[in-house]
Amino acid sequence: MAAVSEVRWVSFVCVAAWMKIGTPPPAAAGDLVFVTLDTRTPHTIPFEGADGGKLVTYWLRWVSTRGETGPWSAAVGATVPG
C-alpha cells in the first residue's frame, strides 16, 4: 500500500466529448472533432440536415480541474436522425 505522501487525488469535474460523422468509424483520436466540455447531462448536439442517416461515433474522457485527462471511453455510435 502506498504511503499517504504518495497518494495523489485528482478531481474530475467534466466530460470532454469528441465525434466523427460518417464511415468508417474513427481508428484514432486524430480522426475525431472536438465537441464539448460538459459538466451536466444531457448535452444536445445539433446536426446539419445533410448528416441525417449517417453514423456518428463519440469518444469521451474525463478532464480534471488541472487539465489532466482520463482514459478514452469505449466508442459509442448512433445514426443521426433525419
PDB file of N, CA, C and O in Angstrom:
ATOM      1  N   MET A   1       0.834  -1.180   0.000  1.00  0.00           N
ATOM      2  CA  MET A   1       0.000   0.000   0.000  1.00  0.00           C
ATOM      3  C   MET A   1       0.879   1.244   0.000  1.00  0.00           C
ATOM      4  O   MET A   1       1.911   1.272   0.671  1.00  0.00           O
ATOM      5  N   ALA A   2       0.485   2.264  -0.741  1.00  0.00           N
ATOM      6  CA  ALA A   2       1.270   3.485  -0.847  1.00  0.00           C
ATOM      7  C   ALA A   2       1.206   4.279   0.451  1.00  0.00           C
ATOM      8  O   ALA A   2       0.189   4.299   1.144  1.00  0.00           O
ATOM      9  N   ALA A   3       2.317   4.928   0.757  1.00  0.00           N
ATOM     10  CA  ALA A   3       2.322   5.827   1.903  1.00  0.00           C
ATOM     11  C   ALA A   3       1.413   7.010   1.597  1.00  0.00           C
ATOM     12  O   ALA A   3       1.190   7.353   0.436  1.00  0.00           O
ATOM     13  N   VAL A   4       0.892   7.628   2.650  1.00  0.00           N
ATOM     14  CA  VAL A   4      -0.037   8.739   2.462  1.00  0.00           C
ATOM     15  C   VAL A   4       0.582   9.831   1.612  1.00  0.00           C
ATOM     16  O   VAL A   4      -0.124  10.452   0.817  1.00  0.00           O
ATOM     17  N   SER A   5       1.853  10.084   1.747  1.00  0.00           N
ATOM     18  CA  SER A   5       2.502  11.146   0.975  1.00  0.00           C
ATOM     19  C   SER A   5       2.555  10.823  -0.519  1.00  0.00           C
ATOM     20  O   SER A   5       2.758  11.723  -1.335  1.00  0.00           O
ATOM     21  N   GLU A   6       2.373   9.548  -0.889  1.00  0.00           N
ATOM     22  CA  GLU A   6       2.434   9.160  -2.294  1.00  0.00           C
ATOM     23  C   GLU A   6       1.069   9.171  -2.979  1.00  0.00           C
ATOM     24  O   GLU A   6       0.988   9.057  -4.202  1.00  0.00           O
ATOM     25  N   VAL A   7       0.006   9.308  -2.203  1.00  0.00           N
ATOM     26  CA  VAL A   7      -1.333   9.291  -2.779  1.00  0.00           C
ATOM     27  C   VAL A   7      -1.614  10.635  -3.418  1.00  0.00           C
ATOM     28  O   VAL A   7      -1.387  11.681  -2.809  1.00  0.00           O
ATOM     29  N   ARG A   8      -2.108  10.608  -4.641  1.00  0.00           N
ATOM     30  CA  ARG A   8      -2.412  11.834  -5.371  1.00  0.00           C
ATOM     31  C   ARG A   8      -3.894  11.830  -5.717  1.00  0.00           C
ATOM     32  O   ARG A   8      -4.368  10.921  -6.399  1.00  0.00           O
ATOM     33  N   TRP A   9      -4.616  12.819  -5.261  1.00  0.00           N
ATOM     34  CA  TRP A   9      -6.046  12.917  -5.545  1.00  0.00           C
ATOM     35  C   TRP A   9      -6.247  13.813  -6.749  1.00  0.00           C
ATOM     36  O   TRP A   9      -5.664  14.894  -6.835  1.00  0.00           O
ATOM     37  N   VAL A  10      -7.068  13.366  -7.673  1.00  0.00           N
ATOM     38  CA  VAL A  10      -7.397  14.155  -8.854  1.00  0.00           C
ATOM     39  C   VAL A  10      -8.904  14.303  -8.897  1.00  0.00           C
ATOM     40  O   VAL A  10      -9.636  13.317  -8.817  1.00  0.00           O
ATOM     41  N   SER A  11      -9.364  15.527  -9.023  1.00  0.00           N
ATOM     42  CA  SER A  11     -10.795  15.777  -9.084  1.00  0.00           C
ATOM     43  C   SER A  11     -11.212  15.912 -10.544  1.00  0.00           C
ATOM     44  O   SER A  11     -10.814  16.861 -11.219  1.00  0.00           O
ATOM     45  N   PHE A  12     -12.013  14.964 -11.034  1.00  0.00           N
ATOM     46  CA  PHE A  12     -12.520  15.040 -12.391  1.00  0.00           C
ATOM     47  C   PHE A  12     -13.849  15.755 -12.361  1.00  0.00           C
ATOM     48  O   PHE A  12     -14.783  15.303 -11.699  1.00  0.00           O
ATOM     49  N   VAL A  13     -13.945  16.863 -13.067  1.00  0.00           N
ATOM     50  CA  VAL A  13     -15.135  17.698 -12.959  1.00  0.00           C
ATOM     51  C   VAL A  13     -15.954  17.788 -14.233  1.00  0.00           C
ATOM     52  O   VAL A  13     -17.078  18.288 -14.201  1.00  0.00           O
ATOM     53  N   CYS A  14     -15.430  17.323 -15.342  1.00  0.00           N
ATOM     54  CA  CYS A  14     -16.236  17.408 -16.552  1.00  0.00           C
ATOM     55  C   CYS A  14     -15.868  16.288 -17.520  1.00  0.00           C
ATOM     56  O   CYS A  14     -14.851  15.609 -17.374  1.00  0.00           O
ATOM     57  N   VAL A  15     -16.723  16.129 -18.498  1.00  0.00           N
ATOM     58  CA  VAL A  15     -16.507  15.140 -19.543  1.00  0.00           C
ATOM     59  C   VAL A  15     -16.212  15.887 -20.830  1.00  0.00           C
ATOM     60  O   VAL A  15     -16.911  16.838 -21.180  1.00  0.00           O
ATOM     61  N   ALA A  16     -15.190  15.462 -21.523  1.00  0.00           N
ATOM     62  CA  ALA A  16     -14.865  16.019 -22.835  1.00  0.00           C
ATOM     63  C   ALA A  16     -15.364  15.036 -23.889  1.00  0.00           C
ATOM     64  O   ALA A  16     -15.182  13.826 -23.755  1.00  0.00           O
ATOM     65  N   ALA A  17     -15.991  15.560 -24.929  1.00  0.00           N
ATOM     66  CA  ALA A  17     -16.563  14.703 -25.974  1.00  0.00           C
ATOM     67  C   ALA A  17     -15.980  15.065 -27.333  1.00  0.00           C
ATOM     68  O   ALA A  17     -15.820  16.238 -27.671  1.00  0.00           O
ATOM     69  N   TRP A  18     -15.666  14.027 -28.101  1.00  0.00           N
ATOM     70  CA  TRP A  18     -15.218  14.163 -29.484  1.00  0.00           C
ATOM     71  C   TRP A  18     -16.121  13.296 -30.340  1.00  0.00           C
ATOM     72  O   TRP A  18     -16.722  12.347 -29.837  1.00  0.00           O
ATOM     73  N   MET A  19     -16.226  13.608 -31.637  1.00  0.00           N
ATOM     74  CA  MET A  19     -17.077  12.790 -32.500  1.00  0.00           C
ATOM     75  C   MET A  19     -16.532  12.756 -33.923  1.00  0.00           C
ATOM     76  O   MET A  19     -15.686  13.559 -34.314  1.00  0.00           O
ATOM     77  N   LYS A  20     -17.053  11.793 -34.680  1.00  0.00           N
ATOM     78  CA  LYS A  20     -16.806  11.692 -36.114  1.00  0.00           C
ATOM     79  C   LYS A  20     -18.126  11.312 -36.771  1.00  0.00           C
ATOM     80  O   LYS A  20     -18.802  10.376 -36.342  1.00  0.00           O
ATOM     81  N   ILE A  21     -18.483  12.051 -37.818  1.00  0.00           N
ATOM     82  CA  ILE A  21     -19.696  11.736 -38.572  1.00  0.00           C
ATOM     83  C   ILE A  21     -19.278  11.003 -39.839  1.00  0.00           C
ATOM     84  O   ILE A  21     -18.379  11.448 -40.553  1.00  0.00           O
ATOM     85  N   GLY A  22     -19.926   9.888 -40.112  1.00  0.00           N
ATOM     86  CA  GLY A  22     -19.651   9.120 -41.325  1.00  0.00           C
ATOM     87  C   GLY A  22     -18.852   7.868 -41.057  1.00  0.00           C
ATOM     88  O   GLY A  22     -18.446   7.579 -39.931  1.00  0.00           O
ATOM     89  N   THR A  23     -18.640   7.127 -42.146  1.00  0.00           N
ATOM     90  CA  THR A  23     -17.879   5.889 -42.060  1.00  0.00           C
ATOM     91  C   THR A  23     -16.575   6.057 -42.811  1.00  0.00           C
ATOM     92  O   THR A  23     -16.484   6.894 -43.709  1.00  0.00           O
ATOM     93  N   PRO A  24     -15.578   5.289 -42.465  1.00  0.00           N
ATOM     94  CA  PRO A  24     -15.527   4.283 -41.412  1.00  0.00           C
ATOM     95  C   PRO A  24     -15.467   4.947 -40.035  1.00  0.00           C
ATOM     96  O   PRO A  24     -15.144   6.131 -39.939  1.00  0.00           O
ATOM     97  N   PRO A  25     -15.773   4.202 -38.968  1.00  0.00           N
ATOM     98  CA  PRO A  25     -15.645   4.759 -37.618  1.00  0.00           C
ATOM     99  C   PRO A  25     -14.200   5.188 -37.359  1.00  0.00           C
ATOM    100  O   PRO A  25     -13.289   4.692 -38.022  1.00  0.00           O
ATOM    101  N   PRO A  26     -13.975   6.089 -36.419  1.00  0.00           N
ATOM    102  CA  PRO A  26     -12.616   6.552 -36.150  1.00  0.00           C
ATOM    103  C   PRO A  26     -11.705   5.426 -35.679  1.00  0.00           C
ATOM    104  O   PRO A  26     -12.102   4.571 -34.888  1.00  0.00           O
ATOM    105  N   ALA A  27     -10.484   5.448 -36.180  1.00  0.00           N
ATOM    106  CA  ALA A  27      -9.487   4.453 -35.775  1.00  0.00           C
ATOM    107  C   ALA A  27      -8.552   5.014 -34.713  1.00  0.00           C
ATOM    108  O   ALA A  27      -7.920   4.258 -33.975  1.00  0.00           O
ATOM    109  N   ALA A  28      -8.463   6.340 -34.635  1.00  0.00           N
ATOM    110  CA  ALA A  28      -7.559   7.000 -33.690  1.00  0.00           C
ATOM    111  C   ALA A  28      -8.144   8.362 -33.311  1.00  0.00           C
ATOM    112  O   ALA A  28      -9.024   8.882 -33.998  1.00  0.00           O
ATOM    113  N   ALA A  29      -7.650   8.926 -32.222  1.00  0.00           N
ATOM    114  CA  ALA A  29      -8.147  10.217 -31.746  1.00  0.00           C
ATOM    115  C   ALA A  29      -8.004  11.308 -32.808  1.00  0.00           C
ATOM    116  O   ALA A  29      -8.802  12.245 -32.834  1.00  0.00           O
ATOM    117  N   GLY A  30      -7.014  11.203 -33.671  1.00  0.00           N
ATOM    118  CA  GLY A  30      -6.809  12.178 -34.728  1.00  0.00           C
ATOM    119  C   GLY A  30      -7.928  12.213 -35.758  1.00  0.00           C
ATOM    120  O   GLY A  30      -8.020  13.163 -36.536  1.00  0.00           O
ATOM    121  N   ASP A  31      -8.777  11.199 -35.775  1.00  0.00           N
ATOM    122  CA  ASP A  31      -9.916  11.146 -36.707  1.00  0.00           C
ATOM    123  C   ASP A  31     -11.129  11.905 -36.183  1.00  0.00           C
ATOM    124  O   ASP A  31     -12.122  12.053 -36.894  1.00  0.00           O
ATOM    125  N   LEU A  32     -11.055  12.386 -34.947  1.00  0.00           N
ATOM    126  CA  LEU A  32     -12.210  12.969 -34.272  1.00  0.00           C
ATOM    127  C   LEU A  32     -12.183  14.497 -34.299  1.00  0.00           C
ATOM    128  O   LEU A  32     -11.137  15.116 -34.496  1.00  0.00           O
ATOM    129  N   VAL A  33     -13.359  15.085 -34.097  1.00  0.00           N
ATOM    130  CA  VAL A  33     -13.521  16.530 -33.969  1.00  0.00           C
ATOM    131  C   VAL A  33     -14.003  16.799 -32.544  1.00  0.00           C
ATOM    132  O   VAL A  33     -14.924  16.138 -32.065  1.00  0.00           O
ATOM    133  N   PHE A  34     -13.385  17.767 -31.868  1.00  0.00           N
ATOM    134  CA  PHE A  34     -13.801  18.110 -30.513  1.00  0.00           C
ATOM    135  C   PHE A  34     -15.213  18.684 -30.533  1.00  0.00           C
ATOM    136  O   PHE A  34     -15.545  19.502 -31.390  1.00  0.00           O
ATOM    137  N   VAL A  35     -16.056  18.243 -29.567  1.00  0.00           N
ATOM    138  CA  VAL A  35     -17.441  18.707 -29.491  1.00  0.00           C
ATOM    139  C   VAL A  35     -17.647  19.650 -28.313  1.00  0.00           C
ATOM    140  O   VAL A  35     -18.101  20.779 -28.497  1.00  0.00           O
ATOM    141  N   THR A  36     -17.313  19.191 -27.088  1.00  0.00           N
ATOM    142  CA  THR A  36     -17.644  19.996 -25.914  1.00  0.00           C
ATOM    143  C   THR A  36     -16.942  19.503 -24.663  1.00  0.00           C
ATOM    144  O   THR A  36     -16.500  18.357 -24.587  1.00  0.00           O
ATOM    145  N   LEU A  37     -16.848  20.386 -23.690  1.00  0.00           N
ATOM    146  CA  LEU A  37     -16.571  20.034 -22.303  1.00  0.00           C
ATOM    147  C   LEU A  37     -17.895  20.244 -21.579  1.00  0.00           C
ATOM    148  O   LEU A  37     -18.499  21.310 -21.694  1.00  0.00           O
ATOM    149  N   ASP A  38     -18.341  19.261 -20.852  1.00  0.00           N
ATOM    150  CA  ASP A  38     -19.662  19.354 -20.252  1.00  0.00           C
ATOM    151  C   ASP A  38     -19.636  18.888 -18.806  1.00  0.00           C
ATOM    152  O   ASP A  38     -18.963  17.915 -18.466  1.00  0.00           O
ATOM    153  N   THR A  39     -20.384  19.600 -17.952  1.00  0.00           N
ATOM    154  CA  THR A  39     -20.471  19.227 -16.547  1.00  0.00           C
ATOM    155  C   THR A  39     -21.841  18.676 -16.181  1.00  0.00           C
ATOM    156  O   THR A  39     -22.041  18.211 -15.059  1.00  0.00           O
ATOM    157  N   ARG A  40     -22.775  18.721 -17.106  1.00  0.00           N
ATOM    158  CA  ARG A  40     -24.135  18.249 -16.831  1.00  0.00           C
ATOM    159  C   ARG A  40     -24.661  17.445 -18.015  1.00  0.00           C
ATOM    160  O   ARG A  40     -24.190  17.587 -19.143  1.00  0.00           O
ATOM    161  N   THR A  41     -25.641  16.604 -17.734  1.00  0.00           N
ATOM    162  CA  THR A  41     -26.302  15.862 -18.794  1.00  0.00           C
ATOM    163  C   THR A  41     -27.773  16.237 -18.786  1.00  0.00           C
ATOM    164  O   THR A  41     -28.266  16.683 -17.750  1.00  0.00           O
ATOM    165  N   PRO A  42     -28.476  16.087 -19.847  1.00  0.00           N
ATOM    166  CA  PRO A  42     -27.977  15.665 -21.159  1.00  0.00           C
ATOM    167  C   PRO A  42     -27.345  16.837 -21.906  1.00  0.00           C
ATOM    168  O   PRO A  42     -27.599  17.999 -21.589  1.00  0.00           O
ATOM    169  N   HIS A  43     -26.543  16.524 -22.874  1.00  0.00           N
ATOM    170  CA  HIS A  43     -25.958  17.524 -23.767  1.00  0.00           C
ATOM    171  C   HIS A  43     -26.534  17.276 -25.159  1.00  0.00           C
ATOM    172  O   HIS A  43     -26.503  16.148 -25.650  1.00  0.00           O
ATOM    173  N   THR A  44     -27.051  18.307 -25.788  1.00  0.00           N
ATOM    174  CA  THR A  44     -27.651  18.180 -27.115  1.00  0.00           C
ATOM    175  C   THR A  44     -26.681  18.714 -28.155  1.00  0.00           C
ATOM    176  O   THR A  44     -26.149  19.815 -28.015  1.00  0.00           O
ATOM    177  N   ILE A  45     -26.455  17.932 -29.192  1.00  0.00           N
ATOM    178  CA  ILE A  45     -25.553  18.327 -30.281  1.00  0.00           C
ATOM    179  C   ILE A  45     -26.383  18.499 -31.548  1.00  0.00           C
ATOM    180  O   ILE A  45     -27.003  17.540 -32.007  1.00  0.00           O
ATOM    181  N   PRO A  46     -26.407  19.702 -32.122  1.00  0.00           N
ATOM    182  CA  PRO A  46     -27.167  19.905 -33.364  1.00  0.00           C
ATOM    183  C   PRO A  46     -26.407  19.341 -34.567  1.00  0.00           C
ATOM    184  O   PRO A  46     -25.176  19.368 -34.603  1.00  0.00           O
ATOM    185  N   PHE A  47     -27.149  18.836 -35.543  1.00  0.00           N
ATOM    186  CA  PHE A  47     -26.552  18.302 -36.764  1.00  0.00           C
ATOM    187  C   PHE A  47     -27.147  19.011 -37.974  1.00  0.00           C
ATOM    188  O   PHE A  47     -28.271  19.509 -37.914  1.00  0.00           O
ATOM    189  N   GLU A  48     -26.407  19.056 -39.056  1.00  0.00           N
ATOM    190  CA  GLU A  48     -26.898  19.588 -40.328  1.00  0.00           C
ATOM    191  C   GLU A  48     -27.854  18.563 -40.938  1.00  0.00           C
ATOM    192  O   GLU A  48     -27.694  17.362 -40.720  1.00  0.00           O
ATOM    193  N   GLY A  49     -28.838  19.026 -41.696  1.00  0.00           N
ATOM    194  CA  GLY A  49     -29.787  18.116 -42.344  1.00  0.00           C
ATOM    195  C   GLY A  49     -29.117  17.094 -43.238  1.00  0.00           C
ATOM    196  O   GLY A  49     -29.595  15.966 -43.359  1.00  0.00           O
ATOM    197  N   ALA A  50     -28.009  17.477 -43.868  1.00  0.00           N
ATOM    198  CA  ALA A  50     -27.297  16.567 -44.771  1.00  0.00           C
ATOM    199  C   ALA A  50     -26.668  15.386 -44.030  1.00  0.00           C
ATOM    200  O   ALA A  50     -26.312  14.385 -44.652  1.00  0.00           O
ATOM    201  N   ASP A  51     -26.530  15.495 -42.704  1.00  0.00           N
ATOM    202  CA  ASP A  51     -25.943  14.400 -41.919  1.00  0.00           C
ATOM    203  C   ASP A  51     -26.973  13.343 -41.528  1.00  0.00           C
ATOM    204  O   ASP A  51     -26.603  12.301 -40.987  1.00  0.00           O
ATOM    205  N   GLY A  52     -28.264  13.590 -41.792  1.00  0.00           N
ATOM    206  CA  GLY A  52     -29.305  12.632 -41.444  1.00  0.00           C
ATOM    207  C   GLY A  52     -29.043  11.267 -42.056  1.00  0.00           C
ATOM    208  O   GLY A  52     -28.728  11.158 -43.241  1.00  0.00           O
ATOM    209  N   GLY A  53     -29.174  10.233 -41.246  1.00  0.00           N
ATOM    210  CA  GLY A  53     -28.951   8.870 -41.706  1.00  0.00           C
ATOM    211  C   GLY A  53     -27.507   8.401 -41.631  1.00  0.00           C
ATOM    212  O   GLY A  53     -27.234   7.220 -41.846  1.00  0.00           O
ATOM    213  N   LYS A  54     -26.573   9.307 -41.330  1.00  0.00           N
ATOM    214  CA  LYS A  54     -25.153   8.919 -41.234  1.00  0.00           C
ATOM    215  C   LYS A  54     -24.836   8.401 -39.832  1.00  0.00           C
ATOM    216  O   LYS A  54     -25.528   8.712 -38.862  1.00  0.00           O
ATOM    217  N   LEU A  55     -23.772   7.606 -39.753  1.00  0.00           N
ATOM    218  CA  LEU A  55     -23.261   7.118 -38.479  1.00  0.00           C
ATOM    219  C   LEU A  55     -22.509   8.253 -37.797  1.00  0.00           C
ATOM    220  O   LEU A  55     -21.719   8.949 -38.436  1.00  0.00           O
ATOM    221  N   VAL A  56     -22.751   8.442 -36.500  1.00  0.00           N
ATOM    222  CA  VAL A  56     -21.933   9.343 -35.689  1.00  0.00           C
ATOM    223  C   VAL A  56     -21.332   8.507 -34.569  1.00  0.00           C
ATOM    224  O   VAL A  56     -22.027   7.723 -33.922  1.00  0.00           O
ATOM    225  N   THR A  57     -20.040   8.682 -34.350  1.00  0.00           N
ATOM    226  CA  THR A  57     -19.320   7.934 -33.322  1.00  0.00           C
ATOM    227  C   THR A  57     -18.753   8.933 -32.324  1.00  0.00           C
ATOM    228  O   THR A  57     -18.151   9.936 -32.708  1.00  0.00           O
ATOM    229  N   TYR A  58     -18.951   8.650 -31.039  1.00  0.00           N
ATOM    230  CA  TYR A  58     -18.454   9.523 -29.960  1.00  0.00           C
ATOM    231  C   TYR A  58     -17.398   8.808 -29.145  1.00  0.00           C
ATOM    232  O   TYR A  58     -17.492   7.606 -28.896  1.00  0.00           O
ATOM    233  N   TRP A  59     -16.392   9.561 -28.733  1.00  0.00           N
ATOM    234  CA  TRP A  59     -15.413   9.123 -27.739  1.00  0.00           C
ATOM    235  C   TRP A  59     -15.454  10.164 -26.630  1.00  0.00           C
ATOM    236  O   TRP A  59     -15.523  11.363 -26.901  1.00  0.00           O
ATOM    237  N   LEU A  60     -15.411   9.711 -25.388  1.00  0.00           N
ATOM    238  CA  LEU A  60     -15.455  10.602 -24.234  1.00  0.00           C
ATOM    239  C   LEU A  60     -14.273  10.332 -23.320  1.00  0.00           C
ATOM    240  O   LEU A  60     -13.663   9.263 -23.363  1.00  0.00           O
ATOM    241  N   ARG A  61     -13.959  11.328 -22.487  1.00  0.00           N
ATOM    242  CA  ARG A  61     -12.972  11.131 -21.425  1.00  0.00           C
ATOM    243  C   ARG A  61     -13.167  12.196 -20.361  1.00  0.00           C
ATOM    244  O   ARG A  61     -13.646  13.295 -20.643  1.00  0.00           O
ATOM    245  N   TRP A  62     -12.793  11.859 -19.143  1.00  0.00           N
ATOM    246  CA  TRP A  62     -12.861  12.807 -18.039  1.00  0.00           C
ATOM    247  C   TRP A  62     -11.738  13.814 -18.153  1.00  0.00           C
ATOM    248  O   TRP A  62     -10.667  13.504 -18.675  1.00  0.00           O
ATOM    249  N   VAL A  63     -11.981  15.021 -17.664  1.00  0.00           N
ATOM    250  CA  VAL A  63     -10.953  16.060 -17.607  1.00  0.00           C
ATOM    251  C   VAL A  63     -10.965  16.638 -16.193  1.00  0.00           C
ATOM    252  O   VAL A  63     -12.024  16.968 -15.659  1.00  0.00           O
ATOM    253  N   SER A  64      -9.789  16.758 -15.595  1.00  0.00           N
ATOM    254  CA  SER A  64      -9.694  17.260 -14.224  1.00  0.00           C
ATOM    255  C   SER A  64      -9.617  18.783 -14.217  1.00  0.00           C
ATOM    256  O   SER A  64      -9.520  19.429 -15.261  1.00  0.00           O
ATOM    257  N   THR A  65      -9.663  19.331 -13.010  1.00  0.00           N
ATOM    258  CA  THR A  65      -9.527  20.777 -12.844  1.00  0.00           C
ATOM    259  C   THR A  65      -8.150  21.270 -13.266  1.00  0.00           C
ATOM    260  O   THR A  65      -7.968  22.466 -13.492  1.00  0.00           O
ATOM    261  N   ARG A  66      -7.180  20.368 -13.375  1.00  0.00           N
ATOM    262  CA  ARG A  66      -5.821  20.716 -13.820  1.00  0.00           C
ATOM    263  C   ARG A  66      -5.597  20.436 -15.309  1.00  0.00           C
ATOM    264  O   ARG A  66      -4.489  20.617 -15.814  1.00  0.00           O
ATOM    265  N   GLY A  67      -6.641  19.998 -16.007  1.00  0.00           N
ATOM    266  CA  GLY A  67      -6.498  19.680 -17.427  1.00  0.00           C
ATOM    267  C   GLY A  67      -6.005  18.270 -17.691  1.00  0.00           C
ATOM    268  O   GLY A  67      -5.765  17.908 -18.843  1.00  0.00           O
ATOM    269  N   GLU A  68      -5.848  17.459 -16.641  1.00  0.00           N
ATOM    270  CA  GLU A  68      -5.428  16.069 -16.828  1.00  0.00           C
ATOM    271  C   GLU A  68      -6.608  15.275 -17.371  1.00  0.00           C
ATOM    272  O   GLU A  68      -7.756  15.520 -17.001  1.00  0.00           O
ATOM    273  N   THR A  69      -6.319  14.330 -18.242  1.00  0.00           N
ATOM    274  CA  THR A  69      -7.392  13.547 -18.860  1.00  0.00           C
ATOM    275  C   THR A  69      -7.344  12.095 -18.418  1.00  0.00           C
ATOM    276  O   THR A  69      -6.281  11.537 -18.143  1.00  0.00           O
ATOM    277  N   GLY A  70      -8.527  11.504 -18.359  1.00  0.00           N
ATOM    278  CA  GLY A  70      -8.642  10.085 -18.072  1.00  0.00           C
ATOM    279  C   GLY A  70      -8.540   9.298 -19.369  1.00  0.00           C
ATOM    280  O   GLY A  70      -8.338   9.883 -20.433  1.00  0.00           O
ATOM    281  N   PRO A  71      -8.675   7.988 -19.294  1.00  0.00           N
ATOM    282  CA  PRO A  71      -8.601   7.157 -20.497  1.00  0.00           C
ATOM    283  C   PRO A  71      -9.828   7.373 -21.391  1.00  0.00           C
ATOM    284  O   PRO A  71     -10.871   7.833 -20.926  1.00  0.00           O
ATOM    285  N   TRP A  72      -9.692   7.040 -22.666  1.00  0.00           N
ATOM    286  CA  TRP A  72     -10.816   7.128 -23.589  1.00  0.00           C
ATOM    287  C   TRP A  72     -11.879   6.108 -23.202  1.00  0.00           C
ATOM    288  O   TRP A  72     -11.569   5.015 -22.729  1.00  0.00           O
ATOM    289  N   SER A  73     -13.125   6.481 -23.410  1.00  0.00           N
ATOM    290  CA  SER A  73     -14.242   5.551 -23.231  1.00  0.00           C
ATOM    291  C   SER A  73     -14.262   4.572 -24.394  1.00  0.00           C
ATOM    292  O   SER A  73     -13.520   4.723 -25.365  1.00  0.00           O
ATOM    293  N   ALA A  74     -15.113   3.577 -24.282  1.00  0.00           N
ATOM    294  CA  ALA A  74     -15.419   2.766 -25.455  1.00  0.00           C
ATOM    295  C   ALA A  74     -16.151   3.658 -26.454  1.00  0.00           C
ATOM    296  O   ALA A  74     -16.863   4.580 -26.055  1.00  0.00           O
ATOM    297  N   ALA A  75     -15.985   3.397 -27.725  1.00  0.00           N
ATOM    298  CA  ALA A  75     -16.694   4.170 -28.747  1.00  0.00           C
ATOM    299  C   ALA A  75     -18.188   3.899 -28.652  1.00  0.00           C
ATOM    300  O   ALA A  75     -18.612   2.768 -28.415  1.00  0.00           O
ATOM    301  N   VAL A  76     -18.982   4.953 -28.841  1.00  0.00           N
ATOM    302  CA  VAL A  76     -20.440   4.837 -28.843  1.00  0.00           C
ATOM    303  C   VAL A  76     -20.922   5.374 -30.177  1.00  0.00           C
ATOM    304  O   VAL A  76     -20.586   6.496 -30.559  1.00  0.00           O
ATOM    305  N   GLY A  77     -21.703   4.581 -30.882  1.00  0.00           N
ATOM    306  CA  GLY A  77     -22.204   5.003 -32.203  1.00  0.00           C
ATOM    307  C   GLY A  77     -23.711   5.077 -32.252  1.00  0.00           C
ATOM    308  O   GLY A  77     -24.405   4.381 -31.510  1.00  0.00           O
ATOM    309  N   ALA A  78     -24.215   5.929 -33.133  1.00  0.00           N
ATOM    310  CA  ALA A  78     -25.649   6.069 -33.339  1.00  0.00           C
ATOM    311  C   ALA A  78     -25.863   6.592 -34.753  1.00  0.00           C
ATOM    312  O   ALA A  78     -24.923   7.027 -35.417  1.00  0.00           O
ATOM    313  N   THR A  79     -27.108   6.544 -35.199  1.00  0.00           N
ATOM    314  CA  THR A  79     -27.457   7.115 -36.501  1.00  0.00           C
ATOM    315  C   THR A  79     -28.052   8.494 -36.275  1.00  0.00           C
ATOM    316  O   THR A  79     -28.937   8.670 -35.438  1.00  0.00           O
ATOM    317  N   VAL A  80     -27.554   9.477 -37.036  1.00  0.00           N
ATOM    318  CA  VAL A  80     -28.082  10.838 -36.942  1.00  0.00           C
ATOM    319  C   VAL A  80     -29.519  10.816 -37.462  1.00  0.00           C
ATOM    320  O   VAL A  80     -29.759  10.349 -38.575  1.00  0.00           O
ATOM    321  N   PRO A  81     -30.483  11.315 -36.674  1.00  0.00           N
ATOM    322  CA  PRO A  81     -31.874  11.320 -37.139  1.00  0.00           C
ATOM    323  C   PRO A  81     -32.050  12.228 -38.358  1.00  0.00           C
ATOM    324  O   PRO A  81     -31.309  13.191 -38.558  1.00  0.00           O
ATOM    325  N   GLY A  82     -33.024  11.897 -39.134  1.00  0.00           N
ATOM    326  CA  GLY A  82     -33.324  12.751 -40.278  1.00  0.00           C
ATOM    327  C   GLY A  82     -33.488  11.995 -41.472  1.00  0.00           C
ATOM    328  O   GLY A  82     -33.746  12.564 -42.533  1.00  0.00           O
TER     329      GLY A  82
END
